[in-house]
Amino acid sequence: MNPKKKTAFVWGAITPTCIAKAIAKYRNGKDLGMHAIFLGQVNADAKSKYTMTGIEYSAHEETAEEAISCIRKEAQEQFELNGIHIRHSLGFVKTGEVGLFVFTSSNRRETAMNACDFLVENIRKRVPVFGKKHLKHKTNIWKEN
């Protein structure tokens, strides 16, 4: 029997339950307590006559997992961290839902925050995840007085 491989990817939006479970893992740590969290929420990104209803994320999962693994290793080498959680959505994520969750834990506040920023920026720049915006045409509703 093969053990289930840990993945950074989830299908659909990252739920509040997923986020809460990741945070709860660190509630009893003696040398913990400094955490940083990034939530990448899909916004409406209203442009001209269109509004965004969501993003459909796609990736070659194996290549993207390797990139995330490399970035995670770099963060562990550069910062003194007690924990890292990374979750990225694949598939459709509606406006208002979370598509990226990054959580870092350290003994020091500044370390946790800097590591979280490092991870988010490097995921954005180096992980081959592609987002297709779903747009909806705004309709003009005229009211007569």
Secondary structure, 3 states (H helix, E strand, C coil): CCCCCCCCEEECCECHHHHHHHHHCCCCCCCCCEEEEEEEECCCCCECCEEEEEEEEEECHHHHHHHHHHHHHHHHHHCCEEEEEEEEEEEEEECCCEEEEEEEEECCHHHHHHHHHHHHHHHHHHCCEEEEEEEEECCCCCCCC
